[in-house]
Amino acid sequence: MASTWPKIERRVEIVFVEQKYRIRPQIQSPNSHPRRNRQRPSQKEASHPQRLRLQFRRPSRTRSLETPQKQTDYTKLNFWTDLAILLEKENFHALFLADILGPYDVYKGPHNHGPVVTSAAVFPVNDPLYTVPAMAAVTKNLAFGITASTTYKQPYALVRRFSTVDHLTDGRIVWNIVTSYLDSAARNFGLSTQVEHDERYQIADEYMDVLYKLWEGSWRDDAVVKDLKNGQYAVSERVRPINHQGKYFTVPGVHICEPSPQPTSFLFQAGTSKSGREFGTKHAEAIFVEGQTPEKVRPSVHTIKNPGQQKYGCDPESIKFIAAINIIVAESDETAKVKRDDLASYGNKEGTLAMFGGWTGIDLSTYSDDEDFRFVKMPAVQSMIYH
């Protein structure tokens, strides 16, 4: 008898259970674009108000809920488990972990890692994914946003990592999709320079196609039977190879992991260049946008929503937007200012200039303090500069 397979592109809806999102797949036309339209539960269905609250944190010493001295313990497991317990206690929905794959080495360069090493400016950087199972073990509802690149990691390997962690967190994993922007990373992955910007997004688009096939199309939902009496864990006829042959990737086989609770990770994205907006509109469920005021954020939101509606036929409101903000909490304005000044006292000029060099590709050490400075080409991270 012929098997009935789910379509690779699927809609999903979100079901709110104990403060966390669980995913229920729904079959959709194979001609639809792969970004899943997830609907938030109504206020009546939810046990808590539906305000998305995120604690942003890099896996090194940066702004946090703890004192700067405590930040030096980031290599200890209880640093992360204590943080997860605190965030869950305060009803945060998610913890986001940014990541980079090389040092910011443009400032006083070329290839000068000295300033970031001395100042701990997003360096050293451990792999954020490995902290997640430990944090999941001490929480029930907190979700975990993990940054991973489509440029240097093979899709077959990355999908296994995220499926594994999705199992261990019981469906609380989020993937922040990036294409990487540092020449220092490219060199250490065997390239003489970065892959061209727009081509990185072309690679990423095919990368997502491979992942959707592995996550959604390799195992049938009823493939795993766990029939101990008859000695059968899964039905082999219900597991199929994806036979992907593309421009950048060849992945013929089956997904090495059985379907996880989601099974496709919730998808974040942050690119606001033309190619980044196109990619985010097609794939992302939540998009980070830079901007210090609503007036700065609004144009980015509009330019992403409109093409999504026109080109992909999706509901513009189905894409959620997240803008970063730094908040200092205290009993009074005066106390908050004292906290702010204390945090600012730990700032490091050399580290800041090194980070600027990494974001822009511009070495400010070649300019005097009074010299006029202008961008003559697009910076590496456009949104951080122009918004």
N, C-alpha and C positions, 0 to 999 in steps of 0.2 A: 504494500500500500504506500502511496506516495506520501512523503513527509510534508508537513506544512511549516514553513520557516517564517520567522518574523522578518519584516522589512528592515533594512539596515538603518534607514532614516526613520526616526520615530518621534512622535510627540510624547511628552511626559506631563503629568500634573503633579503638583506638590501636595502632599498630605501632611498636615501639621500634627505631630505626635510628640508629646512631652518636650515641647520647645525646640524640636529639631525637624528638619525637612526630610521626609522619606519620599522616594520616587516610585511612581507607579507608571510603567510604560504603557503607551497606547499606540497601536499601529497607525501609521500615516502613509500617505501616498509616497511611492519611491521617487516621485518627481519633486518633492518638497526639499527645501534646503535643510541641512543637517542640524542647525541650531534648534534645540528643543525649546518650545514655548511653555514655560512653567508659570502657572498662575499661583499667586499667593493666596493663602486661605483667608476667608472673611474674618472680621473681628469676632464674630459670633462663634466661629469654629475654634478660635485660638484660646489657649488658656492664659496667654500673656499678650500684652499689646504688641503689634507687629512693627516694632522699630528695629531696624537693622543697626546694630552697634558693633563696631569692629575695633579691636586693639591692633594697631599696626606695629610690627616689630621686625627688625632684621636680626638674623642669628649671630649678632656680635654686639658690641657695646654701643647702644644708642639710647635715645629717649625712652623712658619706660615708667612703670609704676613704682619701681624701686629706686633706691639711691644710686648715684653713679658708682659708689664703691661696690655695691651689690652686683653691678653689671660685670665685674671682672670674674664672677663665678659662672659665666655662661657655659663653660665646658662641663659643669656638674649637672647630673640628671635632675637633682631636686630643684635646681634653678627653674627648670621648665615645668616640672610637676607642680611646684608651689604656685607658679604663675597661672597655670591652667586651673587649679583649684580656686584661686582668687577670682579669676574672670568668670568662672561658672557661678560662684557664690554671688557675684554682682550682676548676674543675668546677661552677660555679654553673649551674643550669638556666635561670634567667630573670632579666631585669632589668625591674623595674616602674617606670613613670613616671607619677606622679600629675599632675593638671592642674586648674586652675580657669580661669574665663573672666572674672574681674573681681577687683579688689582687695578685701581685707578693710577696709572703710571705716566700720564701726559705731563703733569706739572713738573717743572725743572727736569724734563726728560730730554730725549726720549727714553722710554723704558725704565723710568725711575720709580721704584716702589717704596723708596725711603720714607717720604712724607706720610703715606698711609700706614706704614708699619709703626712708625714712631707715635702717631696720633690715634691709632686704632680706628681710622676712618673707613668703616665698612670692611675692615680687614684686621685679623684673619676672619674667614667665613667658613663655618662648618656646614655640612649638608643639612638643610632644615627638615627633610623628610624623616630622618631617623629619630627626631624628637617626638614625632606624632604618636606612635604606639604607646609610649610612656605616658604622655599627657592624656590620651584617650582612656587609659586604664584607670585614671583617677577622676574622670568626669563621665557624665552621661549624655549631655546635650551640646556641649561646646563643639563647634565645627572648626576645621583646620584648613586654611588656605595656603597652599604650597606653590612656590614659583619654580617652574622648570622650562628649559629651553627646547625649542623644536629644531634648532640649528645644529647642535652637537650631540644629541642623544638619539639613538635609533628608536623608531616608534615601537618596535617589537619588544625592546627592553623596557622602555618607559611605561608602556601599558601594563606590563607585569607588576612594576613597582606600585603603580597607583591602584591596580586591582587588589593587590595584597593589602595595602594600607586601608582601602575601602572596606575590605573584610574585617580587619582588626579594629576599625573605628565604628563598625556597624553602620556604614553609609554616611560618615561625617567628613568626607574629604572633598576639598575644593582645589582645582588646578588653575593657577594663574599662568596663562600661556604667554611666553615671551619668545622673541626671536634673537635676543642678545645684541649688544651694541658695542662691546669693548674689543679693541684690537688685541689687547693683552690676552683675552680669552682665545681669540682666533689663532694666535701664534702658538699657544700651548695645546691647541687641538690639531696642530700640524699644518695650519694655513699661513701663508705669508701675510695676508691681510684679511679683513672682513669680507664675507660674502656680501655682494651688493644689496642695498637696502630693500628694494622692491622684490628682488629674487628671494630674499629671506622669507618674505611673506608668501611667495609662490610655493616655496618648500613647505612652509607651515600649513598651507591650505591642503596640499596632498597628504601631509603628515596627519592632519585631522581625518581625512578620508580613510586612511589606514586604521586609525584608532577607532573610528565609528564601526568599521567592519569587524574589528576584533572584539570590541566591547559589546556590540549589538547584534552581530550577524553570525558569529562563529558557533556559539552554543545556543540551542533552543532553551526556552525557559524551563522546560520539563526534562532537560537532559540528565540532571542529577537525580537519582532515585534513592540512593543509599539503602539498597535492599540487601541487608546483611544475611537474611535467610537463604537467598539464592546466590549470594556472593557477587552481587553486581552493584558497583558504586554509581556508574553512569551508563547511559545507553549510547554506544558508540555511533549509531546511525543518526543520532541527534546532535552530533558535533561535526562541523564541516570546516574545511580549509577555506580561506578567504580568496586565495588566488589573485592577490593584488600585483599588478605589473604596471608601474607608472614611470614618469620621467625621472624621479628622484629615488624611489623606493621599490624594492621587490620583496614582497612578503607572501609566500605561497601558502603557509600552513595555518594551523588552528591556533586560537588563543590558548596559551599555556595555563591560564587560570580559569577556573569555573566562574560563572557570573557572580559578581559581588552585589551587595544590597542595592547600589544605585542603578545600574552598573557603570554608566558613564559619569565621570566626575562632574560636579557642578563647575561651570567654566567662567573664569574671570579673564579679562584682557585689559591692557592699558595703552596700546598704541593709538595716537591721535593724528599721525600723518595720514595722507590720502590712502596709502596702502593699508595702514593700521586700522583706519576707520572701516574700510571695506571688509577687512578680515573680522573685526569685532562685530560688525553688523551681521555677518553671516554665521558666526560661531558662538559669540559670547552671550552669556546670560546676565552678566553684570560687568560694567566697564568703568575703570578708574579714569577720572578726568582731573586735570590740574587746574587750579585757579584760586586766587585769594578772595575773590568776590563773586556773587552770582552773575554779575555782568560779564566776567571773564569765563565762567563755566558755560553760560547759556549757548554761545555759538557752537561749541564742541558738541553739546547735546543735540542741538538742532541738525547739525550736519551729519550726525550718525543716524538719527531717527528717520529722517526723510528718505534717504536711499534704501533703508531697510524696508520701508513700507512699499516703495515703488518697485524695487528690484526683486525682493524676495517674498513680497506679499505677506509679511509678518505684521503683527500688531506692534506699532511703535512703542506702546506702553509695556510690552513684554520684556524690553531691555531695560535693566535697572542701572542707574549711574551712581557712583560713589566718589565724592570729593573729599580729599584729606583735610583735616583740621587739627591743629594742636590745641589741647584744652588743659588748663591748669586749674585744679579744683582746690578751693580753700574756704574757710569760714567767712572771709571778708576780702575786699579788693586789696587791702594793704598786705594781708598775709599771702595772697596769690602773687603779688608783685615781688615779695621776698622770695617765694619759691622760684619764680621766673628768673630773678637775678642770680639765685644760687645755681640753677641749671645752666644759665648763660656763662657763668664763671668757669665751667668745664669746657667751654668751646675752645677750639684750637684753630688758629688762623691757617697754619700750613695744611692741616687736614681738610679744612673747608676749601682752600684753593685747589687741593688735589682732587676733591670730589667734583668741583666745578670743571676741572680739566677732563675728568672722566665723562661727565654728562655732555660736554660740548666738543671735546677734541681740541680745545684751545688752551695753550700754555700761558697763563697770565704772568709768569715770571719774566716773560720777554717784553712786558709793558711796564712803564714807570707809573707811579701812583697818579700822576696828573695827566697821563696820556689818554687821548680820546680812544674809546674802544667801540668797535662795531662788528657785528657778525657779517661776514661776506659769503658764507655758505651755511647750509642748514646744520644745526648742532646734532650730536648723536641722539640726545633725548629732547626733541623739539618742544614738547609740552611744558617741561620744567622751566624753560627759558622764556617762552612767549606768553605764558599765562601767569 
